Amino acid sequence: MAAFSKARLYDQKDHMTSEYFKAFGHPGRMRLIDQLLEAGPCNVGALHRLHPISKPSLSRHLRILRRIKIVEAKESFPFTIYNVNRKNYSTAVKMIKAYFARNERKNGKKSK
């Protein structure tokens, strides 16, 4: 019998919240989001200037952020321009906050 991921057995909202946590779970991805929120659309070369990792590694982190649609890309020959999808970013922030609020309520603490 082949093994398969059991993640699909969990609530879809919890699954998406988990994906957002993973996306924000690396300092390089956090810095990429910060950069794009502050500077606006950028190509990998511009983003790379503030990172101690290689461009291919940076591209992998951008691919992770694109997969969950926090970052979007637009081809503008010869570059790919990256930008934060603010609607999806806001959704991610709300879902993460809701997760913590839910757990604080369960433990009898007030959420801010």
Secondary structure as GFF3:
##gff-version 3
##sequence-region A 1 112
A	DSSP	three_ten_helix	7	9	.	.	.	ID=ss1
A	DSSP	alpha_helix	12	24	.	.	.	ID=ss2
A	DSSP	alpha_helix	27	39	.	.	.	ID=ss3
A	DSSP	alpha_helix	44	48	.	.	.	ID=ss4
A	DSSP	alpha_helix	55	67	.	.	.	ID=ss5
A	DSSP	beta_strand	71	76	.	.	.	ID=ss6
A	DSSP	beta_strand	79	84	.	.	.	ID=ss7
A	DSSP	alpha_helix	86	106	.	.	.	ID=ss8
###
